[in-house]
Amino acid sequence: MKDWAQMRYKSGTEDLPGCTGSRAGHSAWAQHSLAGQPSRAQPMVFPGSQPRKAEAFSCVWKTDSPPLPPSSPKGRETSGSVLILLPSTPRRLAPGLPRRSRETPSASMLSASPRRRPLHRPTAPLGPGGTALPRNRLSGSQEEEFEHDIPEDLGPLQFVKLRKHHSLVDNAWFCDHITVQGPVAFQEATFPCYSWVQADSVLCLPEGTARLAGDDALDVFQKHREKELKERRQIYCWATQKEGLPLTIAAGCEDDLPANMRFHEEKRLDFEWTLKAGALEMVLKHVYTLLSSWNRFEDFDHIFWGQKNTLAEKVRQRWQDDELFGYQFLNGTNPMLLRRCTSLPSRLVLPSGMEELRTQLEKELQMRGIGPDALVLPIGLCNRHRMMARIQIKNSSLFEADFILLDGIPANVIRGEKQYLAAPLVMLKMDTSGKLLPMVIQIQPPSPSSPTPPLFLPSDPPLAWLLAKCWARNSDFQLHQLQYHLLNTHLLAEVIAVATMRCLPGLHPVFKLLIPHIRYTMEINTRGRTQLLSDGGIFDKAVSTGGGGHVHLLRRALAQLTYCSLCPPNNLADRGLLGTPGALYACDALRLWEITARYVEGIIHLFYHGDDVVRGDPELQAWCREITEVGLCQAQNRGFPISFQSQNQLCHFLTMCVFTCTAQHGAINQGQLDWYAWVPNAPCTMRMPPPTTKEDVTMATVMGSLPDVRQACLQMVVTWHLARRQPDMVPLGHHKEKYFSDPKAKSILNQFQTDLENLEREITARNEQLDLPYEYLKPSLIENSITI
């Protein structure tokens, strides 16, 4: 009877994030804490090698306590360890050594590459100790398997310890997980890792069964949890980027981040390559337009090449249509602002002579855009949401989009030229066919010190009406990028990520649930702070809220951020959009929320068997407080919990976390290239003040207001960079990491994947009937975390 372990290493030709000049794939050793009787294996001696050299490949069992006497009862636990020393450079082994059959079940798996590539399974020669070494030197995209036989029954395993041997060059390995196959068929222990093994640090990996703090019958697990969190709190520290904004990870640049939060090599190279490619494209476009005019809409065609797609081309052709203008409030890249009216907004001051407009608005306020019997709801929508939708559809067909948050925000100055901001109000109606059409636009709110602002109507001179819509689209660009994209997804996800690393040990089921959904988030946010939002960054160069206005806007947005606004059932009900015809974001978001909620509830109910267990989990309660009181700067006054009192409350909060890091970010991020590539449809800045009269608006006025060539090129390049599909993209729910070893948890994840596949088919069938398919919430296109 014997136990055996197999280790798989990926290739070692990549730099470890944060270690300048280091290479993965050199010497490393692993120490396994075991329960059972230790033994000593024979050193491996390779033909033709010097004894000293052979010692470097030896597999030696050590013991931290005296061996059990022969009379000891079987199953008694002792503390033992095994030391596995790997060669500093993988090499071809001498012929004639025994081989292990490829049919041998896999056991221990270690990865030394930050890349995920198809598994390379060599039939490596084995030494006398049962240790397999790679036949050839590792290259950039390979994985290698290492097997080790243990001639004694080790009994139940609790921990595996990993440490890399320090060499002259500080290299590192990336370990996926270790699996140990016992002497009994199907007896297997898995030790998740998914971490870098570097320097002389020791990784202590507990067996993958999730445990609450109160479930640890052995002190060794509780001590491990405490030690792990103590170390993590020293590594993952909070920082205040700007007063009044959510806290962030303490990292001045990506090199300051913990290694496990860094981009893997493939991701890093792609990210940096696309930045260079975008910069080159911007230069070429700018050179191409040097001798061209810039006084007509058609002149934007000079830069409308390169990175674009079919929908962007449709936007270019139809951007002036009122129907497309209204459609974007429902299903564009920012579907978060529109709400159904229950009364006329107080800021909508109608000048004398506009009694007919008031009559039309009040009529729409009382009308129903569609009868409840004609309402079509998505398959699978729960009965509660169906009932709410039928109630809300009986309300008015008048809608509003109010950008009042921008009022008073200081505008940018770009290359010495003042930029301008406005805070429009857009009133829209939904006709009986489900089209959302604008009725009136007020570009600026009333002010006691200024004349009553003009109201722009579809019946006005075409250029005046078009310029009013451009101002509304510019304002939507600002709120979308800063409030709904940066704050409500990126910064919130970072708070969740840092709090998770500081408060939840790797054994905790909530940690195992959330960790796949915070992959790369800290680095993409850190890069955003240094490249997009920093002094002299992209916002300062091209966006009207740059130069400090973006910080003011973020502070206002955080002060208004409520817990309910992050949960689609609450948010859509509050905005009166449940059941609204043509509201495809609302429809798909509700379905995804329900599917995610079932997944979360399934996992949580495996480990929390009652509300008292939730209340009694100190790690969970600390995590909740860390998010609300620390990361979100005392957000309890805006509905965020400071403790969890029930299973339902916990499940709802975790569903919000997963939804924010996945589906919501997908809905807000993916459409940028579609809707922003044609710059007049969503100008990043406005270079002239808002019009105060309608008759004086000319083509020169409109073109003088829209971004210039440099700003327009930068907008196109950045939106392509941010919205393109990532080469190492992991679809929602399809992460390869196996943090849970419980078969029931794996079954729940499999059901989650099945539910997502069913929704995918529903969305695909629906989109085939649409002129403008809505695909931002197709599960296969939603990334499993915020990585861009």
NUFIZA-979235 format. One record per residue (C-alpha): x, y, z. Coordinates in steps of 0.02 Angstrom, whole numbers, m for minus. Example, Ala and Ser with C-alpha at 12.3 -4.5 7.8 and 13.67 -1.06 7.14 Angstrom:
BEGIN
     east    north       up
      615     m225      390
      684      m53      357
//
This chain:
BEGIN
     east    north       up
        0        0        0
       68      169      m42
       20      347      m80
       86      437     m231
       87      613     m294
      113      690     m463
      168      868     m499
      140      961     m660
      246     1114     m699
      216     1237     m837
      361     1307     m934
      479     1428     m853
      525     1563     m979
      420     1706     m913
      456     1848     m796
      372     1843     m628
      265     1999     m608
      356     2123     m501
      526     2035     m509
      635     2125     m634
      739     2008     m737
      680     1851     m648
      634     1693     m738
      516     1557     m684
      564     1376     m703
      723     1354     m602
      753     1262     m439
      609     1241     m319
      566     1122     m180
      404     1070     m100
      377     1018       79
      218      921      119
      147      916      293
       73      744      311
      m20      639      438
       43      462      449
      206      367      464
      354      448      377
      484      350      282
      645      380      187
      657      356        1
      817      312      m88
      912      456     m167
      900      461     m356
     1069      433     m439
     1080      469     m624
     1203      373     m731
     1355      473     m776
     1324      610     m649
     1431      657     m500
     1365      605     m328
     1354      786     m273
     1250      825     m427
     1138      676     m399
     1102      736     m224
     1015      886     m299
      883      770     m369
      857      667     m213
      686      642     m137
      705      636       51
      569      611      182
      592      710      341
      500      695      502
      460      830      628
      423      703      766
      484      529      811
      417      388      703
      273      288      771
      320      125      853
      259      m32      765
      123      m56      895
       45      115      864
     m136      105      811
     m160      135      627
     m233      304      589
     m150      395      733
      m95      566      668
       86      620      672
      171      769      599
      283      730      451
      348      813      297
      424      771      130
      557      871       45
      558      869     m146
      703      959     m224
      682     1000     m408
      827     1030     m527
      880     1208     m556
      866     1179     m743
      756     1042     m817
      862      928     m927
      856      772    m1030
      882      621     m919
      992      473     m956
      911      326    m1045
      868      165     m960
      770      235     m812
      597      164     m777
      443      251     m845
      268      270     m777
      123      225     m887
       22      373     m951
     m135      288     m885
      m78      321     m706
     m205      440     m627
     m147      618     m603
     m104      673     m428
        3      822     m383
       m3      971     m502
      113     1120     m498
      117     1256     m630
      269     1364     m657
      197     1475     m792
       76     1618     m771
       m6     1567     m933
     m150     1448     m958
     m109     1339    m1107
     m160     1165    m1168
      m83     1034    m1057
       78      955    m1115
       90      777    m1048
      263      702    m1074
      306      524    m1028
      453      575     m921
      582      451     m855
      572      414     m670
      709      402     m541
      716      265     m408
      615      373     m289
      472      384     m410
      504      565     m452
      473      611     m633
      573      750     m711
      542      834     m879
      626      752    m1024
      674      916    m1107
      709     1091    m1053
      545     1184    m1025
      493     1309    m1156
      370     1453    m1152
      200     1371    m1158
      223     1194    m1093
      171     1106     m936
      264      961     m859
      209      820     m745
      306      757     m596
      256      600     m501
      315      541     m333
      276      374     m251
      268      357      m63
      288      176       m8
      190      197      154
        8      234      192
       12      415      248
     m163      420      319
     m270      577      308
     m178      729      242
     m207      902      314
      m80     1018      233
       48     1028       95
      191     1152      111
      281     1223      m39
      445     1317      m43
      558     1364     m185
      743     1341     m163
      833     1508     m173
      959     1515     m314
     1074     1650     m382
      933     1714     m491
      773     1741     m395
      653     1639     m502
      479     1580     m460
      353     1445     m500
      166     1466     m515
       71     1325     m431
     m105     1281     m484
     m149     1143     m362
      m84      982     m289
     m183      821     m289
     m131      666     m193
     m204      496     m236
     m220      377      m89
     m203      187      m86
     m392      163      m91
     m477      184     m259
     m548      359     m283
     m471      418     m119
     m399      586     m166
     m348      745      m76
     m336      911     m169
     m239     1063     m110
     m285     1221     m207
     m144     1347     m225
     m153     1460     m380
       m9     1564     m313
      170     1607     m350
      303     1509     m256
      451     1626     m245
      604     1672     m143
      617     1574       20
      436     1595       70
      337     1442      119
      160     1415       56
       56     1312      175
      m91     1237       80
     m235     1159      176
     m339     1023       97
     m473     1101      m14
     m627     1065       91
     m707     1232      137
     m724     1260      324
     m798     1395      433
     m696     1452      582
     m809     1357      702
     m793     1198      599
     m608     1176      634
     m599     1038      762
     m410     1040      757
     m312     1190      820
     m194     1173      674
     m326     1239      554
     m374     1385      665
     m192     1433      686
     m169     1423      499
     m317     1539      470
     m252     1666      594
      m75     1661      526
     m136     1676      346
     m244     1828      382
     m107     1911      483
       12     1894      337
     m118     1950      210
     m160     2108      307
       22     2157      296
       25     2127      108
     m147     2194       59
     m157     2367      133
     m284     2504      104
     m239     2672       28
     m334     2834        5
     m317     2890     m175
     m421     3047     m151
     m522     3103        0
     m704     3059      m19
     m674     2914     m138
     m675     2727     m102
     m513     2659      m32
     m398     2563     m148
     m256     2439     m137
      m96     2522      m78
        5     2519     m240
       81     2667     m330
       98     2564     m489
       70     2387     m547
      245     2334     m491
      195     2372     m311
       53     2246     m313
       63     2075     m230
      125     1949     m357
      m36     1847     m350
     m138     1997     m406
      m30     2034     m558
      m70     2001     m740
       m1     1838     m803
      124     1853     m943
        4     1829    m1089
     m114     1959    m1020
       25     2084     m985
      103     2069    m1156
      m65     2087    m1243
     m114     2237    m1138
       48     2328    m1171
       50     2281    m1355
     m124     2351    m1384
      m74     2514    m1301
       70     2530    m1423
      m39     2479    m1571
     m169     2607    m1520
      m40     2744    m1504
       25     2704    m1677
     m150     2705    m1750
     m184     2874    m1671
      m25     2947    m1747
      m68     2878    m1919
     m244     2948    m1912
     m182     3117    m1857
      m54     3122    m1998
     m187     3066    m2122
     m297     3214    m2077
     m161     3347    m2078
     m210     3409    m2251
     m395     3371    m2232
     m535     3487    m2180
     m625     3471    m2013
     m786     3566    m2040
     m915     3434    m2088
     m981     3274    m2008
     m910     3178    m2155
     m736     3230    m2101
     m749     3108    m1956
     m742     2973    m2091
     m557     3015    m2109
     m523     2932    m1941
     m664     2804    m1945
     m557     2658    m1999
     m457     2525    m1910
     m540     2469    m1751
     m728     2465    m1781
     m868     2338    m1803
    m1038     2312    m1883
    m1138     2399    m1748
    m1019     2547    m1747
    m1049     2564    m1934
    m1238     2565    m1905
    m1214     2700    m1774
    m1116     2804    m1900
    m1259     2791    m2024
    m1402     2823    m1902
    m1330     2927    m1761
    m1440     3077    m1803
    m1603     2976    m1790
    m1712     3011    m1638
    m1754     2826    m1625
    m1571     2776    m1604
    m1545     2919    m1482
    m1686     2852    m1372
    m1634     2671    m1393
    m1466     2703    m1311
    m1547     2751    m1146
    m1622     2576    m1139
    m1489     2466    m1218
    m1334     2568    m1254
    m1174     2564    m1156
    m1257     2660    m1012
    m1433     2593     m979
    m1426     2651     m797
    m1495     2829     m802
    m1667     2817     m880
    m1818     2814     m767
    m2007     2818     m789
    m2090     2980     m736
    m2225     2988     m604
    m2234     3179     m618
    m2154     3317     m719
    m1979     3359     m655
    m1971     3519     m553
    m1822     3582     m652
    m1920     3577     m814
    m1973     3759     m825
    m2079     3790     m978
    m2067     3966    m1049
    m2224     4057    m1099
    m2292     4000    m1266
    m2257     3816    m1234
    m2427     3768    m1166
    m2446     3639    m1304
    m2287     3552    m1247
    m2351     3545    m1069
    m2511     3467    m1131
    m2415     3335    m1228
    m2305     3293    m1078
    m2453     3277     m961
    m2542     3168    m1087
    m2394     3049    m1095
    m2387     3051     m906
    m2562     2976     m902
    m2544     2858    m1050
    m2488     2678    m1056
    m2361     2638    m1189
    m2422     2457    m1199
    m2562     2357    m1123
    m2519     2228     m989
    m2596     2090    m1094
    m2472     2125    m1233
    m2324     2121    m1114
    m2191     1994    m1162
    m2079     1939    m1019
    m1924     1830    m1031
    m1937     1644    m1002
    m1878     1596     m829
    m1919     1762     m745
    m1978     1729     m567
    m2160     1759     m521
    m2117     1907     m408
    m2031     2001     m547
    m2171     1957     m669
    m2299     2031     m550
    m2197     2190     m524
    m2173     2210     m711
    m2361     2198     m744
    m2391     2331     m611
    m2260     2452     m678
    m2312     2436     m859
    m2480     2512     m811
    m2390     2674     m768
    m2350     2819     m882
    m2262     2813    m1050
    m2158     2968    m1005
    m1974     2944     m961
    m1831     3056     m908
    m1641     3055     m907
    m1577     3187     m787
    m1391     3230     m786
    m1404     3350     m639
    m1253     3267     m556
    m1144     3364     m679
    m1211     3534     m628
    m1069     3643     m565
     m929     3518     m603
     m776     3615     m663
     m732     3584     m845
     m562     3538     m912
     m434     3646    m1001
     m346     3550    m1140
     m188     3622    m1216
     m241     3794    m1160
     m417     3779    m1233
     m564     3786    m1113
     m687     3641    m1124
     m870     3644    m1070
     m993     3538     m972
    m1182     3541     m956
    m1313     3453     m851
    m1454     3414     m973
    m1628     3346     m942
    m1701     3236    m1078
    m1887     3195    m1083
    m1938     3046    m1188
    m2099     2954    m1230
    m2128     2773    m1275
    m2249     2747    m1417
    m2364     2599    m1437
    m2234     2505    m1541
    m2107     2515    m1400
    m1996     2649    m1476
    m1922     2774    m1354
    m1920     2947    m1433
    m1856     3113    m1364
    m1984     3251    m1338
    m1883     3393    m1263
    m1704     3429    m1206
    m1656     3559    m1077
    m1467     3577    m1090
    m1440     3672     m928
    m1544     3678     m768
    m1628     3843     m720
    m1525     3965     m617
    m1587     4119     m521
    m1444     4220     m594
    m1477     4170     m776
    m1623     4184     m897
    m1737     4033     m914
    m1640     3904    m1016
    m1711     3865    m1188
    m1797     3700    m1222
    m1748     3610    m1380
    m1881     3513    m1477
    m1881     3392    m1624
    m1972     3527    m1723
    m1828     3651    m1703
    m1702     3684    m1842
    m1613     3517    m1875
    m1440     3575    m1823
    m1504     3654    m1662
    m1595     3493    m1615
    m1444     3388    m1663
    m1326     3495    m1558
    m1443     3477    m1408
    m1434     3288    m1428
    m1244     3297    m1440
    m1240     3388    m1273
    m1348     3252    m1196
    m1234     3117    m1268
    m1079     3206    m1203
    m1154     3213    m1029
    m1199     3029    m1041
    m1017     2991    m1085
     m958     3076     m925
    m1080     2988     m808
    m1057     2822     m894
     m868     2822     m880
     m852     2892     m705
    m1008     2848     m607
    m1076     2688     m683
     m916     2612     m752
     m772     2668     m641
     m859     2689     m474
    m1002     2564     m479
     m901     2420     m552
     m712     2445     m548
     m691     2534     m381
     m826     2433     m296
     m749     2270     m358
     m580     2327     m292
     m654     2360     m120
     m730     2185     m123
     m563     2111     m179
     m455     2196      m48
     m578     2158       92
     m586     1976       37
     m398     1958       43
     m386     2044      212
     m530     1960      303
     m567     1788      229
     m441     1646      239
     m422     1525       95
     m522     1392      188
     m676     1504      199
     m818     1457       79
     m852     1640       37
     m669     1663      m10
     m679     1511     m124
     m839     1579     m199
     m772     1754     m234
     m589     1730     m277
     m619     1683     m461
     m718     1845     m481
     m578     1963     m426
     m445     1900     m547
     m338     2043     m616
     m452     2176     m541
     m319     2257     m432
     m196     2274     m575
     m318     2342     m704
     m377     2471     m577
     m198     2518     m532
     m155     2539     m715
     m312     2643     m738
     m261     2760     m599
      m88     2784     m674
     m137     2793     m858
     m315     2857     m869
     m352     2962     m715
     m181     3025     m662
     m116     3201     m692
      m81     3211     m877
     m176     3049     m910
     m307     3012    m1042
     m446     3106     m951
     m340     3262     m939
     m296     3251    m1124
     m466     3222    m1201
     m615     3221    m1081
     m713     3373    m1024
     m718     3311     m843
     m528     3292     m839
     m414     3411     m747
     m496     3378     m579
     m680     3381     m624
     m683     3191     m626
     m635     3186     m442
     m777     3305     m396
     m898     3200     m496
     m841     3037     m415
     m864     3112     m241
    m1043     3162     m284
    m1078     2993     m359
    m1012     2900     m206
    m1119     3006      m92
    m1271     2948     m192
    m1219     2766     m213
    m1344     2654     m124
    m1342     2467      m96
    m1509     2447     m186
    m1445     2536     m340
    m1321     2393     m367
    m1455     2258     m366
    m1554     2249     m530
    m1721     2194     m454
    m1718     2345     m337
    m1638     2465     m461
    m1754     2425     m607
    m1907     2430     m496
    m1853     2599     m425
    m1830     2667     m601
    m1997     2595     m659
    m1919     2491     m798
    m1980     2317     m754
    m2073     2248     m904
    m2034     2399    m1013
    m2045     2347    m1198
    m1877     2345    m1284
    m1779     2360    m1121
    m1660     2219    m1163
    m1531     2262    m1031
    m1667     2257     m897
    m1732     2090     m961
    m1562     2005     m970
    m1497     2081     m809
    m1645     2012     m711
    m1621     1838     m781
    m1435     1841     m743
    m1467     1904     m568
    m1586     1760     m534
    m1466     1630     m605
    m1322     1702     m504
    m1430     1708     m347
    m1472     1522     m364
    m1287     1483     m381
    m1240     1586     m229
    m1381     1515     m125
    m1330     1338     m171
    m1151     1365     m112
    m1198     1461       46
    m1328     1335      103
    m1195     1198       98
    m1099     1283      238
    m1223     1395      330
    m1363     1286      396
    m1455     1425      485
    m1459     1610      521
    m1369     1582      685
    m1219     1510      591
    m1213     1667      484
    m1220     1780      637
    m1088     1677      726
     m955     1684      589
     m827     1813      648
     m728     1812      485
     m883     1843      381
     m942     1985      493
     m770     2066      487
     m773     2055      298
     m942     2143      293
     m882     2284      405
     m721     2301      305
     m819     2333      145
     m950     2451      215
     m858     2549      349
     m681     2549      279
     m677     2522       91
     m836     2618       52
     m806     2752      184
     m951     2725      306
    m1081     2673      178
    m1203     2604      306
    m1305     2763      291
    m1336     2717      109
    m1406     2545      145
    m1247     2441      145
    m1247     2313      287
    m1120     2315      428
    m1167     2139      480
    m1260     1988      411
    m1406     1926      514
    m1477     1791      401
    m1440     1673      258
    m1550     1775      141
    m1460     1937      182
    m1291     1856      152
    m1346     1776      m12
    m1416     1941      m76
    m1255     2034      m38
    m1146     1900     m116
    m1256     1897     m271
    m1227     2085     m285
    m1040     2057     m271
    m1033     1923     m405
    m1154     2016     m520
    m1057     2178     m506
     m891     2094     m546
     m961     2001     m695
    m1126     2041     m781
    m1142     2224     m733
     m966     2264     m790
     m999     2171     m952
    m1156     2274     m985
    m1066     2438     m950
     m898     2401    m1032
     m928     2297    m1188
    m1028     2426    m1286
     m898     2563    m1286
     m827     2524    m1457
    m1002     2504    m1531
    m1070     2670    m1471
     m914     2778    m1448
     m811     2736    m1603
     m915     2859    m1705
     m865     3009    m1601
    m1011     3129    m1639
    m1130     3001    m1562
    m1044     3016    m1392
     m917     3157    m1390
     m790     3145    m1250
     m781     3334    m1235
     m868     3492    m1297
     m762     3640    m1352
     m894     3777    m1356
    m1022     3829    m1225
    m1201     3764    m1238
    m1312     3863    m1358
    m1432     3989    m1283
    m1529     4016    m1445
    m1585     3899    m1583
    m1576     4009    m1736
    m1389     4043    m1725
    m1335     3861    m1729
    m1238     3822    m1888
    m1128     3680    m1948
     m978     3780    m1889
    m1058     3789    m1716
    m1084     3602    m1708
     m911     3555    m1775
     m831     3685    m1663
     m916     3604    m1514
     m870     3424    m1554
     m696     3353    m1515
     m552     3400    m1628
     m450     3273    m1725
     m329     3234    m1585
     m467     3211    m1455
     m574     3108    m1573
     m429     2992    m1617
     m389     2967    m1433
     m572     2926    m1395
     m578     2794    m1532
     m414     2713    m1478
     m454     2706    m1293
     m631     2639    m1315
     m565     2502    m1429
     m431     2458    m1302
     m556     2449    m1160
     m699     2359    m1248
     m612     2229    m1356
     m623     2046    m1310
     m476     1991    m1205
     m368     1847    m1273
     m367     1755    m1105
     m549     1795    m1069
     m634     1675     m948
     m824     1670     m975
     m939     1689     m827
     m941     1533     m719
     m810     1440     m821
     m654     1469     m719
     m534     1322     m718
     m476     1348     m539
     m545     1217     m422
     m555     1301     m253
     m695     1187     m190
     m656     1002     m170
     m833      959     m110
     m927      863     m247
    m1087      954     m199
    m1006     1123     m228
     m942     1062     m396
    m1117     1005     m442
    m1187     1176     m399
    m1058     1259     m512
    m1104     1137     m651
    m1287     1185     m632
    m1238     1369     m639
    m1150     1336     m804
    m1302     1242     m870
    m1419     1385     m824
    m1304     1508     m912
    m1301     1400    m1068
    m1491     1395    m1070
    m1499     1584    m1055
    m1371     1599    m1195
    m1486     1502    m1311
    m1634     1612    m1264
    m1538     1773    m1298
    m1470     1706    m1462
    m1644     1659    m1522
    m1713     1829    m1473
    m1571     1925    m1554
    m1600     1838    m1720
    m1764     1933    m1730
    m1689     2104    m1691
    m1615     2237    m1803
    m1497     2287    m1662
    m1453     2128    m1564
    m1415     2156    m1380
    m1268     2043    m1337
    m1181     2127    m1190
    m1261     2006    m1067
    m1240     1846    m1166
    m1156     1735    m1038
    m1019     1680    m1158
     m968     1863    m1181
     m969     1908     m996
     m799     1896     m915
     m785     1807     m749
     m702     1958     m668
     m655     2138     m707
     m494     2122     m806
     m505     2274     m922
//
